[in-house]
Amino acid sequence: MTLAIISICINAGVIILLYIKLSKEIHKSGSYDYIIGEIRKDVDDLVVQINQTAERNISLIEDRIKKISDLLVLADKRIKLLDKRPLPRYNDLRQVVLPDVKQTRNDQKISKKEQVLELHRNGFSSGIIAAKAGISIGEVELIISLSSGKEGR
């Protein structure tokens, strides 16, 4: 029986010591100073992470700015080269590249089919060919499809 009483006393002593230790920890963790200290640590960690991210983003932006500056310098050089060469105006190009079909027809006595095919080979769209030849877009597309069918055979 004495052994049981001694065991109960030891257990009670350990329980009392644990209670006192835990109550101090709970009181300590519940104090405002402890909570404010933990918050400060978390805020400091966040500030460090934000600074690292900002530095990384700034370096990326600086790299992109440098690439854009290099491209601008290259574009300026190309513009200067183009300014030195006289370029023909659009109206002049249109007269040279796309002669009037009626004049061509009268001069060369070629058929509308040949005119359509020639303009198509030169890369003009069906709408432009139709306007120049004086026929509908459907006729132009029919002539082109029929001629490409013959070429495929």
GUMI-961879 format. One line per 3 residues: their letters; for each residue x, y, z of N, C-alpha, C. Coordinates in steps of 0.05 Angstrom, whole numbers. Example, Ala and Ser with C-alpha at 12.3 -4.5 7.8 and 13.67 -1.06 7.14 Angstrom:
REM GUMI-961879
AS) 264/-114/156/246/-90/156/264/-66/156  257/-45/142/273/-21/143/258/1/157
REM end
This chain:
REM GUMI-961879
MTL) 16/-23/0/0/0/0/17/25/0  39/25/14/56/48/15/68/54/-12  72/34/-26/82/38/-53/62/52/-71
AII) 37/46/-67/16/59/-82/13/88/-74  16/94/-49/14/122/-39/38/138/-50  61/127/-50/85/140/-60/81/145/-90
SIC) 71/126/-104/67/129/-133/46/151/-139  25/152/-122/5/173/-126/16/200/-120  33/203/-100/46/228/-93/64/238/-115
INA) 79/219/-126/98/226/-148/82/235/-172  61/221/-179/44/228/-202/31/255/-198  22/260/-174/9/286/-167/29/308/-170
GVI) 54/303/-161/75/324/-162/81/330/-191  83/310/-208/89/314/-236/66/329/-250  42/322/-243/19/335/-255/18/365/-246
ILL) 25/370/-222/25/398/-212/47/414/-227  71/402/-230/93/415/-244/85/420/-273  73/401/-287/64/404/-314/42/426/-316
YIK) 25/427/-297/4/448/-297/16/475/-294  35/478/-277/48/504/-273/63/512/-298  78/494/-310/93/499/-335/75/507/-358
LSK) 54/492/-362/35/497/-384/20/524/-379  13/529/-355/-1/555/-349/17/579/-355  43/576/-349/62/598/-355/64/601/-386
EIH) 66/579/-400/68/580/-429/43/593/-442  20/585/-431/-5/596/-441/-7/625/-435  1/633/-412/0/661/-404/20/677/-421
KSG) 44/665/-426/64/678/-442/55/681/-471  43/660/-483/35/661/-510/10/679/-513  -5/683/-492/-29/699/-494/-23/729/-489
SYD) 2/735/-481/8/763/-475/11/779/-501  6/805/-499/7/822/-523/35/825/-534  55/825/-516/82/828/-525/91/804/-542
YII) 82/780/-534/89/756/-549/76/756/-576  50/764/-577/35/764/-602/47/785/-621  53/809/-610/65/830/-627/92/821/-637
GEI) 108/807/-621/134/797/-630/131/778/-653  112/760/-651/107/740/-673/98/754/-698  81/774/-695/71/789/-718/94/804/-732
RKD) 112/816/-716/135/830/-727/153/811/-742  157/787/-732/173/767/-746/161/761/-774  135/756/-773/121/750/-798/122/773/-818
VDD) 119/797/-808/120/821/-826/148/825/-837  168/820/-820/196/822/-830/201/802/-852  192/777/-848/195/757/-869/181/765/-895
LVV) 157/776/-893/142/785/-916/157/807/-931  168/826/-916/183/849/-928/207/838/-943  221/819/-931/244/808/-945/236/794/-971
QIN) 214/779/-971/205/766/-995/196/786/-1016  182/807/-1007/173/827/-1026/197/841/-1039  218/847/-1023/242/860/-1034/256/842/-1054
QTA) 257/817/-1049/270/798/-1067/254/797/-1094  228/795/-1091/211/794/-1115/213/820/-1131  213/843/-1117/215/869/-1131/242/871/-1145
ERN) 264/862/-1133/290/864/-1146/290/846/-1171  279/822/-1169/278/804/-1192/261/817/-1215  238/828/-1208/221/841/-1229/235/865/-1241
ISL) 249/880/-1225/263/904/-1236/285/895/-1255  299/874/-1248/320/865/-1266/308/855/-1293  285/841/-1291/272/832/-1315/263/855/-1333
IED) 252/876/-1320/243/899/-1335/267/914/-1348  289/916/-1333/313/929/-1344/323/913/-1369  323/887/-1367/331/871/-1390/313/876/-1414
RIK) 287/876/-1409/268/881/-1432/272/909/-1443  277/929/-1426/281/956/-1436/306/957/-1453  327/943/-1445/352/942/-1461/346/929/-1488
KIS) 331/907/-1489/325/894/-1514/309/913/-1532  289/927/-1521/273/946/-1536/290/969/-1547  309/978/-1530/327/1000/-1540/344/991/-1563
DLL) 354/966/-1561/370/955/-1584/353/953/-1609  328/944/-1606/310/942/-1629/304/969/-1641  301/989/-1624/296/1016/-1633/319/1027/-1649
VLA) 343/1022/-1639/367/1031/-1653/369/1017/-1681  363/992/-1682/363/977/-1707/341/988/-1726  318/994/-1715/296/1005/-1732/304/1032/-1742
DKR) 316/1049/-1726/325/1075/-1735/345/1073/-1757  363/1054/-1755/383/1050/-1777/369/1043/-1803  350/1025/-1801/335/1016/-1825/319/1039/-1837
IKL) 307/1055/-1819/292/1078/-1829/310/1098/-1844  334/1102/-1833/352/1120/-1846/361/1110/-1873  364/1083/-1875/371/1071/-1901/348/1075/-1921
LDK) 324/1071/-1911/301/1074/-1929/297/1103/-1937  303/1122/-1920/300/1150/-1926/320/1159/-1948  342/1145/-1950/362/1153/-1970/354/1144/-1998
RPL) 338/1123/-2000/329/1113/-2026/302/1126/-2033  299/1136/-2057/273/1146/-2064/254/1123/-2070  231/1124/-2057/211/1103/-2061/189/1113/-2079
PRY) 180/1097/-2098/158/1106/-2115/132/1108/-2100  115/1126/-2107/90/1129/-2094/71/1107/-2102  50/1103/-2087/31/1082/-2092/18/1085/-2120
NDL) 10/1109/-2126/-3/1114/-2152/15/1107/-2175  41/1113/-2172/60/1106/-2193/63/1076/-2195  64/1062/-2173/66/1033/-2173/42/1021/-2186
RQV) 18/1030/-2179/-6/1019/-2190/-7/1022/-2221  3/1044/-2231/3/1047/-2260/23/1029/-2273  46/1024/-2260/66/1007/-2272/59/978/-2269
VLP) 51/969/-2244/46/941/-2239/20/931/-2250  -1/946/-2248/-27/937/-2257/-38/955/-2279  -29/949/-2304/-39/966/-2326/-69/962/-2330
DVK) -81/981/-2341/-109/980/-2346/-115/958/-2366  -134/941/-2358/-140/917/-2374/-151/924/-2401  -168/945/-2402/-180/952/-2427/-159/961/-2447
QTR) -139/976/-2438/-118/984/-2455/-102/960/-2464  -96/942/-2446/-82/917/-2453/-97/901/-2474  -123/899/-2470/-140/883/-2488/-140/896/-2515
NDQ) -141/922/-2516/-141/935/-2543/-114/932/-2556  -93/936/-2540/-66/935/-2552/-58/907/-2560  -63/887/-2544/-54/860/-2549/-75/842/-2560
KIS) -99/850/-2560/-122/834/-2570/-122/806/-2556  -120/806/-2530/-121/781/-2515/-149/778/-2503  -157/754/-2497/-184/749/-2487/-185/755/-2457
KKE) -209/757/-2447/-213/762/-2418/-202/739/-2402  -205/715/-2412/-194/692/-2398/-164/695/-2394  -150/702/-2415/-121/705/-2413/-113/728/-2394
QVL) -129/749/-2395/-124/772/-2377/-127/763/-2348  -149/749/-2342/-154/739/-2315/-132/721/-2306  -124/703/-2322/-103/684/-2315/-76/698/-2310
ELH) -70/717/-2327/-45/732/-2324/-45/748/-2298  -67/762/-2292/-68/777/-2267/-68/758/-2243  -80/735/-2246/-80/715/-2224/-52/705/-2219
RNG) -37/699/-2240/-9/690/-2237/8/712/-2224  1/737/-2228/16/759/-2215/8/763/-2186  -12/748/-2177/-18/748/-2148/-40/767/-2140
FSS) -56/777/-2159/-78/795/-2152/-102/779/-2143  -118/791/-2126/-141/778/-2115/-164/778/-2136  -184/761/-2131/-206/759/-2150/-221/785/-2152
GII) -224/800/-2130/-239/825/-2131/-225/846/-2149  -199/848/-2147/-184/867/-2163/-184/859/-2192  -182/832/-2197/-182/823/-2225/-210/829/-2237
AAK) -231/824/-2222/-258/829/-2232/-262/858/-2239  -252/876/-2222/-255/904/-2226/-240/913/-2251  -216/903/-2255/-200/911/-2278/-210/899/-2304
AGI) -221/875/-2303/-230/861/-2327/-258/869/-2334  -273/880/-2315/-300/888/-2321/-319/864/-2320  -313/843/-2304/-330/820/-2302/-335/815/-2272
SIG) -353/796/-2266/-359/791/-2238/-338/773/-2225  -338/773/-2198/-319/757/-2183/-324/728/-2188  -349/720/-2190/-356/692/-2196/-344/683/-2222
EVE) -345/700/-2243/-333/693/-2269/-303/690/-2266  -291/708/-2251/-262/706/-2247/-255/680/-2234  -269/673/-2212/-262/648/-2198/-268/624/-2215
LII) -289/625/-2232/-294/603/-2250/-272/599/-2270  -262/621/-2282/-240/619/-2301/-215/608/-2288  -210/617/-2264/-186/608/-2249/-188/578/-2242
SLS) -212/570/-2232/-215/542/-2225/-214/523/-2249  -226/532/-2271/-226/516/-2295/-197/513/-2306  -182/535/-2305/-155/534/-2316/-137/517/-2298
SGK) -141/519/-2272/-124/503/-2254/-131/473/-2256  -157/467/-2263/-164/439/-2268/-151/428/-2292  -148/445/-2313/-134/436/-2338/-104/432/-2333
EGR) -93/449/-2316/-64/447/-2311/-58/423/-2295  -77/414/-2277/-73/391/-2261/-73/365/-2277  -86/364/-2300/-88/340/-2316/-63/334/-2330
REM end
